[in-house]
Amino acid sequence: MRRYVWLAAPVLMAQAPAPKPVLVPDVSQRQIDIKYSFTGADLLLFGAILYPGGRVPAERDADIVVVVKGPVQPILVREKQKIAGIWVNAASMRYLSAPSFYAIASSKPIASLLDERSRAIYELGLDSLQLSPASGGESEARDRFARGLVDLRQRAGLYYEAPGAVEITDGVLYRARIAIPARVPVGRFTAETFLLRRGRVLAVAVRDLDIRKTGFERFVARQAERRSFGYGLTAVALSVLLGWAAGWIARRA
């Protein structure tokens, strides 16, 4: 029995998977407060790559991809057509879970780091987002609406790609900056970091951050959510009052 055990030990050791590197990520801000003067923020994502045994490989060909996602939300996309010289709403498509914010930064263009299938699995890149349409339809129509949704949010600054924005120092330390626009939605965001090497994902790490309203903006948002009826009546009353005041001032002037 001892002979069999000693003979099998080298085989078992050869079959054991080699240890993989580990990511240790962090973000410069775990919470971003939106006030009346909020014009956007600059989020710094940084961290280190811990290699097994603390030995950095001679071939420093590892790459880093960082993805910041906002909370998913349902959205209705309408397509406009020009009929008799007038632009009207025509076809539409509803999505059950589209990211409210999506930004991806990478050390190299993402298409050169992973194949199309791997990008779709990890949702790396604007062309790889899983938008989950609520209904079926022809693939051509789904692709057209998906491109339209991405284009609309790109123009609003809510979706974007930043190839080459990740800096890697000595094959160990990395850093990247993600611009948070003024129109960013509130909620729980995730910052995902991917370690890639030769077309494979070696490690993934996630950090959470919150973007929320503060001060008077937060009070108004809470009232709109919790007391929608009273909030609507107050808004109408204020509109009427301000309109009457403007008319009274105009008559006096």
C-alpha positions as CSV (number, residue, x, y, z in Angstrom):
1,M,0.0,0.0,0.0
2,R,2.8,2.4,0.8
3,R,4.3,1.8,-2.7
4,Y,1.0,2.7,-4.3
5,V,0.6,5.8,-2.3
6,W,4.1,7.1,-3.0
7,L,3.7,6.3,-6.7
8,A,0.4,8.1,-6.9
9,A,1.5,11.3,-5.1
10,P,3.5,12.8,-8.0
11,V,0.5,12.2,-10.3
12,L,-1.9,13.9,-8.0
13,M,0.5,16.8,-7.5
14,A,0.9,17.2,-11.3
15,Q,-2.9,17.3,-11.7
16,A,-3.4,20.0,-9.0
17,P,-4.3,23.4,-10.5
18,A,-1.6,26.0,-10.4
19,P,-2.4,28.9,-8.0
20,K,-3.8,32.0,-9.7
21,P,-3.1,35.6,-9.0
22,V,-5.5,37.6,-6.8
23,L,-6.8,41.1,-7.2
24,V,-6.9,43.6,-4.4
25,P,-9.0,46.5,-5.7
26,D,-10.3,49.7,-4.1
27,V,-12.0,53.0,-5.1
28,S,-11.3,56.5,-4.0
29,Q,-14.9,57.1,-2.9
30,R,-17.3,54.6,-1.5
31,Q,-20.0,57.2,-1.5
32,I,-20.8,60.1,-3.8
33,D,-23.2,62.8,-2.6
34,I,-25.2,64.7,-5.2
35,K,-26.0,68.3,-4.1
36,Y,-27.6,71.2,-6.0
37,S,-24.1,72.2,-7.1
38,F,-23.1,68.8,-8.3
39,T,-21.4,68.9,-11.7
40,G,-19.9,65.5,-11.8
41,A,-17.1,63.5,-10.1
42,D,-13.9,61.8,-10.9
43,L,-13.7,58.3,-9.5
44,L,-10.3,56.7,-9.1
45,L,-10.1,52.9,-9.1
46,F,-6.8,51.4,-8.1
47,G,-5.3,48.2,-6.6
48,A,-2.7,45.6,-6.9
49,I,-2.1,42.2,-8.4
50,L,-0.9,39.6,-5.9
51,Y,1.0,36.8,-7.6
52,P,1.5,33.4,-6.0
53,G,4.6,33.4,-3.9
54,G,5.0,37.1,-4.5
55,R,6.9,36.5,-7.7
56,V,6.0,38.8,-10.6
57,P,6.3,36.9,-13.9
58,A,9.1,37.9,-16.2
59,E,6.5,38.3,-19.0
60,R,4.4,41.1,-17.7
61,D,1.6,40.6,-20.3
62,A,-1.3,40.8,-17.9
63,D,-4.1,43.4,-18.6
64,I,-6.7,45.0,-16.5
65,V,-10.3,45.9,-17.3
66,V,-12.5,48.0,-15.0
67,V,-16.2,48.2,-15.3
68,V,-18.5,50.6,-13.3
69,K,-22.2,49.7,-13.5
70,G,-25.2,51.5,-12.2
71,P,-28.4,49.8,-10.9
72,V,-30.4,48.1,-13.6
73,Q,-33.8,49.5,-14.5
74,P,-36.6,48.9,-17.0
75,I,-36.7,51.2,-19.9
76,L,-39.0,51.8,-22.9
77,V,-37.3,52.8,-26.2
78,R,-39.4,54.4,-28.9
79,E,-38.5,54.8,-32.5
80,K,-39.6,57.9,-34.3
81,Q,-40.6,58.1,-38.0
82,K,-41.4,61.0,-40.2
83,I,-45.0,60.7,-41.5
84,A,-46.5,63.6,-43.6
85,G,-43.7,65.9,-42.5
86,I,-44.3,65.2,-38.8
87,W,-42.1,63.1,-36.5
88,V,-44.3,60.6,-34.6
89,N,-43.6,57.7,-32.3
90,A,-43.8,54.4,-34.2
91,A,-42.3,51.1,-33.1
92,S,-41.1,50.6,-29.5
93,M,-39.3,48.0,-27.4
94,R,-39.2,47.6,-23.6
95,Y,-36.2,46.3,-21.8
96,L,-36.5,44.7,-18.4
97,S,-33.0,45.3,-17.1
98,A,-30.7,47.9,-18.7
99,P,-27.8,49.3,-16.7
100,S,-28.6,52.9,-15.8
101,F,-24.8,53.7,-16.1
102,Y,-22.0,51.7,-17.7
103,A,-18.4,52.7,-18.1
104,I,-15.5,50.4,-19.1
105,A,-11.8,51.3,-18.9
106,S,-9.1,48.9,-20.1
107,S,-5.3,48.8,-20.5
108,K,-5.9,47.9,-24.2
109,P,-8.9,47.9,-26.5
110,I,-11.2,45.2,-25.2
111,A,-11.7,43.6,-28.6
112,S,-8.0,42.8,-28.6
113,L,-8.0,41.2,-25.2
114,L,-11.0,38.7,-25.3
115,D,-13.0,36.9,-28.0
116,E,-16.6,37.8,-28.7
117,R,-17.9,34.9,-26.6
118,S,-15.9,35.8,-23.5
119,R,-16.9,39.4,-23.8
120,A,-20.6,38.4,-23.9
121,I,-20.2,36.2,-20.8
122,Y,-18.7,39.0,-18.7
123,E,-20.5,41.8,-20.5
124,L,-17.3,43.6,-21.4
125,G,-18.0,46.3,-23.9
126,L,-21.0,48.2,-25.1
127,D,-21.6,45.7,-27.9
128,S,-21.7,42.9,-25.3
129,L,-24.4,44.2,-22.9
130,Q,-27.2,41.9,-22.0
131,L,-30.2,44.2,-22.2
132,S,-33.0,41.6,-21.7
133,P,-35.9,42.8,-24.0
134,A,-39.3,42.1,-22.6
135,S,-40.7,40.7,-25.8
136,G,-39.5,38.8,-28.8
137,G,-39.4,40.1,-32.3
138,E,-37.0,39.8,-35.2
139,S,-33.3,39.8,-34.4
140,E,-32.8,42.8,-36.7
141,A,-35.3,44.9,-34.8
142,R,-33.8,43.9,-31.5
143,D,-30.3,44.8,-32.7
144,R,-31.6,48.1,-34.0
145,F,-33.2,49.1,-30.8
146,A,-30.2,48.0,-28.7
147,R,-27.9,50.2,-30.8
148,G,-30.4,53.1,-30.4
149,L,-30.5,52.7,-26.6
150,V,-26.7,52.6,-26.4
151,D,-26.4,55.6,-28.7
152,L,-28.9,57.6,-26.6
153,R,-27.0,56.9,-23.4
154,Q,-23.7,57.5,-24.9
155,R,-24.8,61.0,-26.0
156,A,-26.0,61.6,-22.4
157,G,-22.6,60.5,-21.0
158,L,-24.1,57.5,-19.2
159,Y,-22.4,54.9,-21.4
160,Y,-18.8,55.0,-22.6
161,E,-15.7,53.1,-23.2
162,A,-12.1,54.3,-22.4
163,P,-9.6,52.0,-24.0
164,G,-6.0,52.6,-22.7
165,A,-7.3,54.4,-19.6
166,V,-5.9,51.8,-17.2
167,E,-2.3,52.3,-16.2
168,I,-0.3,49.3,-14.9
169,T,3.0,49.9,-13.0
170,D,5.7,47.2,-12.8
171,G,3.1,44.6,-13.6
172,V,1.6,44.9,-10.1
173,L,-0.1,48.2,-9.4
174,Y,-2.9,49.6,-11.6
175,R,-5.1,52.7,-11.6
176,A,-7.9,54.1,-13.7
177,R,-10.2,57.1,-13.6
178,I,-13.9,57.0,-14.4
179,A,-15.8,60.2,-15.0
180,I,-19.2,60.3,-13.3
181,P,-21.5,62.8,-15.1
182,A,-23.8,65.3,-13.5
183,R,-26.8,63.4,-14.8
184,V,-25.8,60.1,-13.1
185,P,-28.7,58.2,-11.5
186,V,-28.7,57.4,-7.8
187,G,-28.4,53.9,-6.3
188,R,-25.9,51.1,-5.5
189,F,-23.1,50.9,-8.1
190,T,-20.6,48.2,-8.6
191,A,-16.9,48.5,-9.7
192,E,-15.7,45.3,-11.2
193,T,-12.0,44.6,-11.9
194,F,-10.9,41.9,-14.3
195,L,-7.4,40.5,-14.6
196,L,-6.8,39.1,-18.1
197,R,-3.9,37.3,-19.7
198,R,-3.6,35.8,-23.1
199,G,-7.3,35.9,-23.8
200,R,-8.4,34.4,-20.4
201,V,-9.9,35.9,-17.3
202,L,-7.7,35.0,-14.4
203,A,-9.3,36.9,-11.5
204,V,-12.4,39.1,-10.8
205,A,-13.0,41.4,-7.8
206,V,-15.9,43.7,-7.0
207,R,-16.3,46.8,-4.9
208,D,-19.6,48.6,-4.2
209,L,-20.2,52.3,-4.0
210,D,-23.3,54.4,-3.4
211,I,-24.4,57.5,-5.2
212,R,-27.2,59.4,-3.4
213,K,-28.8,62.7,-3.1
214,T,-28.2,64.9,-0.1
215,G,-29.7,68.0,1.4
216,F,-32.9,69.5,-0.1
217,E,-32.6,67.3,-3.2
218,R,-32.8,64.2,-1.1
219,F,-35.8,65.5,0.9
220,V,-37.7,66.2,-2.4
221,A,-36.8,62.8,-3.9
222,R,-38.0,61.0,-0.7
223,Q,-41.3,62.9,-0.6
224,A,-41.9,62.1,-4.3
225,E,-41.3,58.3,-3.6
226,R,-43.1,58.0,-0.2
227,R,-45.9,60.6,-0.6
228,S,-46.5,60.8,-4.3
229,F,-50.1,62.2,-4.0
230,G,-49.1,65.0,-1.7
231,Y,-46.0,65.7,-3.7
232,G,-48.1,66.1,-6.8
233,L,-50.6,68.4,-5.2
234,T,-47.8,70.5,-3.8
235,A,-46.1,70.8,-7.2
236,V,-49.4,71.9,-8.8
237,A,-50.1,74.4,-6.1
238,L,-46.6,75.9,-6.4
239,S,-46.9,76.1,-10.1
240,V,-50.2,78.0,-9.8
241,L,-48.9,80.3,-7.1
242,L,-45.7,81.1,-9.1
243,G,-47.8,81.7,-12.2
244,W,-50.1,84.1,-10.4
245,A,-47.1,85.9,-8.8
246,A,-45.4,86.3,-12.2
247,G,-48.7,87.7,-13.7
248,W,-49.1,90.2,-10.8
249,I,-45.6,91.4,-11.1
250,A,-46.0,91.8,-14.9
251,R,-49.2,93.9,-14.4
252,R,-47.4,96.1,-11.8
253,A,-44.4,96.7,-14.0
